[in-house]
Amino acid sequence: MGAVSKYDPLLQHLAKSDALMLTLSFDEVEQILGTPLPPSARRYSAWWANQEGKGHVESDAWMEVGYRTEDLDLNAGTVVFRKVG
């Protein structure tokens, strides 16, 4: 695990879950994080992309514990995390 990230609470929340699929509203993600999502998270699907590497601390949080995002709905403000592997 790398440096502490503001997305670590999300990582820990997902790590504790045994759900194969977990649907969270953006508001629920913010409650887990204890901080607002950046405006880009509510506007751009790319923010939720399953990207690895430098500059993608948010996706590192869910990918590190074996989840991938899918079924993103920017209008409804929801995202599905699916356990892989």
Contacts in CASP RR format, 6 or more apart in sequence:
PFRMAT RR
TARGET T0000
AUTHOR 0000-0000-0000
METHOD contacts of the structure
MODEL  1
MGAVSKYDPLLQHLAKSDALMLTLSFDEVEQILGTPLPPSARRYSAWWAN
QEGKGHVESDAWMEVGYRTEDLDLNAGTVVFRKVG
1 64 0 8 1.000
5 11 0 8 1.000
5 57 0 8 1.000
5 60 0 8 1.000
5 61 0 8 1.000
6 33 0 8 1.000
6 35 0 8 1.000
6 57 0 8 1.000
7 33 0 8 1.000
7 57 0 8 1.000
7 58 0 8 1.000
7 60 0 8 1.000
7 61 0 8 1.000
8 61 0 8 1.000
9 32 0 8 1.000
9 33 0 8 1.000
9 34 0 8 1.000
10 29 0 8 1.000
10 32 0 8 1.000
10 33 0 8 1.000
10 58 0 8 1.000
10 61 0 8 1.000
10 62 0 8 1.000
11 61 0 8 1.000
11 62 0 8 1.000
11 64 0 8 1.000
11 65 0 8 1.000
13 32 0 8 1.000
14 22 0 8 1.000
14 61 0 8 1.000
14 62 0 8 1.000
14 65 0 8 1.000
14 66 0 8 1.000
14 67 0 8 1.000
14 81 0 8 1.000
15 65 0 8 1.000
19 83 0 8 1.000
20 82 0 8 1.000
20 83 0 8 1.000
21 80 0 8 1.000
21 81 0 8 1.000
21 82 0 8 1.000
21 83 0 8 1.000
22 67 0 8 1.000
22 80 0 8 1.000
22 81 0 8 1.000
22 82 0 8 1.000
23 71 0 8 1.000
23 78 0 8 1.000
23 79 0 8 1.000
23 80 0 8 1.000
23 81 0 8 1.000
24 32 0 8 1.000
24 78 0 8 1.000
24 79 0 8 1.000
24 81 0 8 1.000
25 76 0 8 1.000
25 77 0 8 1.000
25 78 0 8 1.000
26 37 0 8 1.000
26 41 0 8 1.000
26 42 0 8 1.000
26 77 0 8 1.000
26 78 0 8 1.000
26 79 0 8 1.000
29 37 0 8 1.000
29 79 0 8 1.000
30 36 0 8 1.000
30 37 0 8 1.000
38 47 0 8 1.000
40 47 0 8 1.000
41 47 0 8 1.000
41 48 0 8 1.000
41 58 0 8 1.000
42 74 0 8 1.000
42 77 0 8 1.000
43 74 0 8 1.000
44 74 0 8 1.000
45 72 0 8 1.000
45 74 0 8 1.000
47 58 0 8 1.000
48 58 0 8 1.000
48 59 0 8 1.000
48 69 0 8 1.000
48 72 0 8 1.000
48 79 0 8 1.000
49 56 0 8 1.000
49 59 0 8 1.000
49 69 0 8 1.000
50 59 0 8 1.000
50 62 0 8 1.000
50 63 0 8 1.000
50 68 0 8 1.000
50 69 0 8 1.000
51 59 0 8 1.000
52 59 0 8 1.000
52 60 0 8 1.000
52 63 0 8 1.000
53 60 0 8 1.000
59 69 0 8 1.000
62 68 0 8 1.000
62 69 0 8 1.000
62 81 0 8 1.000
66 83 0 8 1.000
66 84 0 8 1.000
66 85 0 8 1.000
67 81 0 8 1.000
67 82 0 8 1.000
67 83 0 8 1.000
67 84 0 8 1.000
68 81 0 8 1.000
68 82 0 8 1.000
68 84 0 8 1.000
69 79 0 8 1.000
69 80 0 8 1.000
69 81 0 8 1.000
69 82 0 8 1.000
70 80 0 8 1.000
70 82 0 8 1.000
71 78 0 8 1.000
71 79 0 8 1.000
71 80 0 8 1.000
72 78 0 8 1.000
72 79 0 8 1.000
72 80 0 8 1.000
73 79 0 8 1.000
END
